[in-house]
Amino acid sequence: MKVKEIFYSIQGEGGRQGEASIFIRLSKCNLNCWFCDTDWNTGVEMSIEAITSEIKQYNCKWIVWTGGEPTMQLTEDILSYFKDLGYKQAIETNGTNKVSKLIDYITCSPKKEVSLKKLHDNFPNGVNEFRFPISDDVKIPTIKSLPYADNYFVSPIFTGEEKKRFELNEQNINKCIDFVLKNTDWKLSLQIHKILNIR
């Protein structure tokens, strides 16, 4: 696989916030969002064995496949390999593709290019969480219009330097807070790893 980076940290957002996780950030994406914080065009080719050698140093059994868009590279064989090694596997996806049943925790962060129909087609059994990135011009769908999820989050988009985006945006934060106060089935998710300035 083409890998952007591998690192060990805490999950900084969503329903698994605060949990130790091994992040495997894959290169390649099928969208090009202006607010993306990753230069997903770059990376190095790594074998499954090389990835295993890299991650076994960490005292953790949670892998988070992120990107880019990880569904562009993940296969059933790859997921089965890590499952057989005893790893639990989470994914952070934009919702454009179906996700394997071997994934233990699905975070779907839909972008405006992804229709509600596409989400229902790709996730007929729902997901663990929807996490919507929010800026002032984003329209948030109703929960009734979405597939089932254990949690529905809104997350304010950070701004700043291209492909980094580490600056809090007060307008985006206020929109999320106001929305949650008016729609109490939703929750606020902040990217605390950015606030704490950790990976």
VMD Tcl script that draws the C-alpha trace (Angstrom):
set ca {
  {0.00 0.00 0.00}
  {1.01 3.61 -0.43}
  {1.28 5.05 3.09}
  {1.46 8.71 4.05}
  {2.42 8.11 7.68}
  {2.10 5.76 10.65}
  {1.98 7.14 14.18}
  {0.76 6.30 17.69}
  {-1.45 8.78 19.51}
  {-4.86 9.24 21.07}
  {-8.00 9.42 18.98}
  {-8.69 13.14 18.96}
  {-12.33 13.24 17.92}
  {-15.65 11.43 17.74}
  {-16.99 8.51 19.73}
  {-13.55 6.99 20.46}
  {-12.05 10.28 21.58}
  {-9.21 9.83 24.04}
  {-8.48 6.18 23.21}
  {-4.95 5.11 22.33}
  {-4.75 4.19 18.65}
  {-2.27 3.34 15.94}
  {-3.00 5.58 12.96}
  {-2.16 4.30 9.50}
  {-2.75 7.19 7.14}
  {-3.03 5.97 3.57}
  {-2.30 8.04 0.49}
  {-4.79 8.66 -2.34}
  {-8.24 10.20 -2.26}
  {-11.18 10.40 -4.65}
  {-12.21 13.87 -3.45}
  {-10.27 17.12 -3.10}
  {-11.80 19.08 -0.22}
  {-10.46 22.59 0.32}
  {-10.34 22.09 4.10}
  {-8.37 18.82 4.04}
  {-5.47 18.70 6.51}
  {-3.47 16.01 4.70}
  {-1.27 16.03 1.61}
  {-2.60 12.66 0.49}
  {-0.82 12.75 -2.89}
  {2.49 11.82 -1.29}
  {3.59 8.66 0.51}
  {5.79 5.60 0.32}
  {4.99 2.07 -0.83}
  {4.99 -0.34 2.11}
  {4.39 -4.07 2.26}
  {1.99 -5.50 4.81}
  {4.98 -7.04 6.55}
  {6.72 -3.66 6.78}
  {3.60 -2.06 8.24}
  {3.33 -4.89 10.78}
  {6.95 -4.44 11.79}
  {6.34 -0.72 12.28}
  {3.22 -1.00 14.43}
  {4.16 -3.95 16.65}
  {6.33 -1.63 18.77}
  {3.18 -0.01 20.16}
  {1.31 -1.45 23.15}
  {-2.04 -1.07 21.43}
  {-4.45 -3.25 19.48}
  {-6.53 -0.51 17.79}
  {-5.66 0.44 14.22}
  {-7.33 3.49 12.69}
  {-7.23 3.42 8.89}
  {-7.42 7.01 7.72}
  {-6.31 9.08 4.78}
  {-6.87 10.32 2.18}
  {-9.65 7.82 1.51}
  {-8.61 4.42 2.91}
  {-11.25 2.40 1.04}
  {-9.27 3.04 -2.15}
  {-6.52 0.71 -0.95}
  {-7.88 -1.57 1.77}
  {-8.82 -5.09 0.73}
  {-10.45 -8.00 2.51}
  {-7.10 -9.80 2.57}
  {-5.35 -6.88 4.26}
  {-8.08 -6.48 6.87}
  {-8.17 -10.24 7.52}
  {-4.39 -10.25 8.00}
  {-4.50 -7.64 10.77}
  {-7.63 -9.17 12.31}
  {-5.80 -12.50 12.58}
  {-2.99 -10.69 14.41}
  {-5.53 -9.59 17.04}
  {-6.02 -5.98 15.97}
  {-9.33 -4.15 16.14}
  {-9.75 -1.90 13.12}
  {-11.49 1.44 12.74}
  {-11.87 3.43 9.55}
  {-12.40 7.09 8.77}
  {-14.10 7.33 5.39}
  {-15.78 10.02 3.31}
  {-18.68 7.69 2.48}
  {-18.07 7.35 -1.26}
  {-17.37 3.59 -1.08}
  {-18.69 0.58 0.80}
  {-16.78 -0.54 3.89}
  {-15.82 -4.14 4.69}
  {-17.69 -6.04 7.40}
  {-14.28 -6.80 8.92}
  {-14.07 -3.20 10.16}
  {-14.93 -2.93 13.87}
  {-15.72 0.80 14.00}
  {-16.89 2.97 11.10}
  {-16.59 6.74 11.17}
  {-18.20 8.29 8.13}
  {-17.42 11.94 7.52}
  {-19.53 12.78 4.45}
  {-18.64 15.61 2.14}
  {-21.11 17.58 0.03}
  {-20.21 15.52 -3.06}
  {-21.74 12.43 -1.39}
  {-25.52 12.17 -1.75}
  {-27.85 10.82 0.91}
  {-28.76 8.02 -1.51}
  {-25.09 7.06 -1.79}
  {-24.81 6.93 2.00}
  {-27.86 4.66 2.25}
  {-26.53 2.44 -0.55}
  {-23.08 2.15 1.04}
  {-24.23 1.79 4.66}
  {-27.56 -0.08 4.70}
  {-26.84 -1.32 8.23}
  {-25.61 2.04 9.47}
  {-22.29 3.14 10.95}
  {-20.86 3.78 14.39}
  {-20.76 7.50 13.82}
  {-21.41 10.21 11.32}
  {-19.10 13.17 11.78}
  {-19.94 16.17 9.62}
  {-17.22 18.79 9.03}
  {-18.87 22.17 9.42}
  {-18.14 25.60 8.02}
  {-20.53 28.52 7.73}
  {-21.91 27.47 4.32}
  {-22.53 23.78 5.12}
  {-26.12 22.52 5.26}
  {-26.55 19.76 7.85}
  {-28.97 16.94 6.98}
  {-31.60 15.68 9.39}
  {-30.97 12.49 11.31}
  {-34.12 10.99 9.79}
  {-32.62 11.42 6.31}
  {-29.39 9.59 7.22}
  {-28.63 5.90 7.75}
  {-28.57 4.74 11.37}
  {-25.58 5.68 13.52}
  {-24.74 5.22 17.18}
  {-23.62 8.87 17.25}
  {-24.16 11.94 15.09}
  {-21.45 14.58 15.39}
  {-20.82 18.01 13.97}
  {-17.18 19.07 13.90}
  {-16.03 22.64 13.17}
  {-13.58 22.87 10.30}
  {-10.19 24.23 11.29}
  {-8.61 26.73 8.91}
  {-5.09 28.00 8.30}
  {-2.21 26.79 6.17}
  {-3.18 24.54 3.26}
  {-2.92 20.79 3.97}
  {-2.41 21.53 7.69}
  {-5.49 23.43 8.94}
  {-4.61 23.80 12.61}
  {-6.30 27.14 13.38}
  {-9.53 27.28 15.36}
  {-12.28 29.08 13.47}
  {-14.66 30.80 15.88}
  {-17.43 31.16 13.30}
  {-17.41 27.43 12.56}
  {-17.34 26.57 16.27}
  {-20.28 28.86 17.00}
  {-22.30 27.33 14.18}
  {-21.75 23.85 15.62}
  {-22.59 24.86 19.17}
  {-25.74 26.69 18.09}
  {-26.79 23.69 15.99}
  {-26.31 21.19 18.85}
  {-28.24 23.39 21.28}
  {-31.16 23.44 18.83}
  {-30.83 19.78 17.74}
  {-30.10 17.79 20.85}
  {-29.71 14.39 19.15}
  {-26.45 15.72 17.70}
  {-23.15 16.10 19.57}
  {-20.17 18.41 19.23}
  {-16.84 16.84 18.29}
  {-13.68 18.94 18.46}
  {-10.34 17.88 17.02}
  {-8.61 17.97 20.40}
  {-5.34 16.68 18.95}
  {-5.09 19.97 17.07}
  {-5.98 22.00 20.15}
  {-3.32 20.11 22.15}
  {-0.88 20.36 19.21}
  {-0.26 16.63 19.02}
  {-0.62 14.25 16.09}
}
mol new
graphics top color blue
foreach p $ca { graphics top sphere $p radius 0.5 }
foreach p [lrange $ca 0 end-1] q [lrange $ca 1 end] { graphics top cylinder $p $q radius 0.2 }
display resetview
